[in-house]
Amino acid sequence: MLLAGILGSVGNHAFATDETSQDRAEASESSYELGKGYRLGDSGFTIGGYSAAQYQNTRDAESRASLTHLSVFLWWENDSRLKFFSELDREREATAARNSSGTGEKHFLAVERFYLDYSFSDLLTVRGGKFLTPVGRWNLIHADPLVWTTSRPLITHQLYPDNITGLMILGNAPMFGRQADYALYASSTHDLRTAPGNDPFDHAYGGRLNLPASENLEFGVSYLSFSQHAEPNEHKHLAGLDFLWQLHGYEVSGEAAYRNSSERGEPDDRRSGGFIQGVIPLSGKLFGVARIESLSEPVLNKDIRLQVLGLNYRPSRAVSLKLEFIHGSETPTGAPVGFLSSVSVLF
């Protein structure tokens, strides 16, 4: 189930979307298996993570190759109700530009997640620390090897910060005859070591509900009210809807979001967008991926529309090789148009 990965990125293992308690027990008794982390003896700690390397040849930038992520997970759990999870992400770019004789390099170490969980029951877990913002699905899946494309849909990083530092309650409860997953959270504190260039939350509160409609179909709804450090007096409100359908390797998913501001009357105060993505199994472990997306961009006074067509080869659950072509007209910073490819490994 994707939600094991969604409020499993909201949850305990973040990258092992199909891992069960039996899997973990077997892993602890056997040799290391790629994608499940390495258990550090009887300490209760496990170390894992992922890395991603990317090549891009886009319209508005010179071609380049880079190591985009080297992310390390460290988590602790035993038979108690208390659990710990952390993620440190070292983003480094070492690029060789096509029309340049020099090599550019940027790198930084960001704390992506750092939190403690205390579980009272399946219905109620309390979390404190830094975690992924529970809006939609893409942001919560998080790790490069687990998403279908190298590029990220615009609305998943243009409308709200990726991370939040604060308190959350989460769990699952019966609703309409099925088990629904929920998360409620709030923050009034500074962010823990955010990546340079990001504008973290100043204050925020919100919630997310995910409800399975059937064995193959899930719907989610999100709400977020927040201000950011750069504009602490401007309060924003975001509402989002998402869905996921899966059957025999086929998949259709999508997200839509609308955001406005407490500063009414200005066109720049309102932004909205969405995407829909389809995945088709082609041969063995090769999949075709197509996505269309849009984002209202007040600065350009028009909608930005992108079409993505790609391939994803997954020789194992821990390795993903991707090729894609992105077509579009006007694009904001961070939305490449052209050719992208990447290799990512979960360890």
PyMOL commands that set and color helices and strands:
alter all, ss='L'
color gray80, all
select helices_A, chain A and resi 2-9+21-29+138-141+144-146+155-158+267-269
alter helices_A, ss='H'
color red, helices_A
select strands_A, chain A and resi 38-39+45-58+64-76+82-96+103-119+125-132+163-175+178-187+201-212+217-228+231-247+250-261+271-283+286-297+302-316+319-328+338-346
alter strands_A, ss='S'
color yellow, strands_A
deselect
rebuild
show_as cartoon
